[in-house]
Amino acid sequence: MTSALNTKINSYSLQFGIEFDEAYSLTPTVTGSIGTGFTQTWSLTGNAPTYEAGVGPLGGSGSWKYQVGPSFGSSRFRNTTSALMQSLNDKDFSIGFWVKVIDAPPVGSGSPLQTWQLSSNAGYLFSTFNDGGTLKFLYNGPSGAYLLPDAINLNQWYYFAARRTPFTTTLYVDGVLKETFSYGGLSNNGTSLNFGQVDQGFDNTFYISNWYLAPTSVITATEISEIWNTGSIVPRTVKYYDGTTWVNSTAQKVYNGTAWVDWDAKRFDGTSWVAI
């Protein structure tokens, strides 16, 4: 399903992406270069996530809803194909996805949302953490755990992104840099990609949308900002008057006096003109 957010993300040279804009399946539609000839080996632990077309980033087209805990059981969607991650150097990648959390974990507890295997000194774990009654995002990578400083709200969409170079990782929330840290040697590539979690003894409902993986050079700080801008605006419908009523227009071009050309709208962010 095409959306402004999906189109923006897929305009970059992704390694791999899942938009979560269709019904749950063990063979979800994937995007990016790895999708060519890639054999998917997804598995499900517990109850399946559900697709909700009307719930997602404003510029997107839906999300998958995960419900985990005593009231629901486990819900973990996982891929263990080695080629999934090993074709991209784990010292150099950019990842991003949209998330909305409905339930906060107990004070002092974390609730995993999305994970790329950590056991081989690679990858990361991204979760929410209840810091004395304040909910925050937690990123656990090769050099340790980093609790991002800002409080986050329940029932609100956030766009999380991380960029890793051989010795530095930068973390972004809603297009804004939040943390930079350095680390030393990594060993081999992580392979297991997880969305969701197993039952940890407390109820947790959350949504995930538009996950992607790309080389660091492809999704830079500028591209992270552009993805945030695209996913955080209300899609607008152009209409025209047909003499009786206003109807939706399917026109995607404007006439420049000589020919019909593509119209790429931009807005001024205070410093430069950026795509919307």
Beta strands, then each sheet from edge to edge (+ up, - down):
strand 1: 16-18
strand 2: 42-46
strand 3: 50-52
strand 4: 63-68
strand 5: 75-79
strand 6: 93-101
strand 7: 110-116
strand 8: 124-131
strand 9: 134-141
strand 10: 144-147
strand 11: 157-164
strand 12: 168-173
strand 13: 176-182
strand 14: 193-197
strand 15: 204-214
strand 16: 239-241
strand 17: 246-248
strand 18: 253-255
strand 19: 260-262
strand 20: 266-268
strand 21: 273-275
sheet 1: 1+ 15- 4+ 3-
sheet 2: 1+ 15- 6+ 11- 12+ 13-
sheet 3: 2+ 5- 14+ 7- 8+ 9- 10+
sheet 4: 16+ 17-
sheet 5: 18+ 19-
sheet 6: 20+ 21-
end
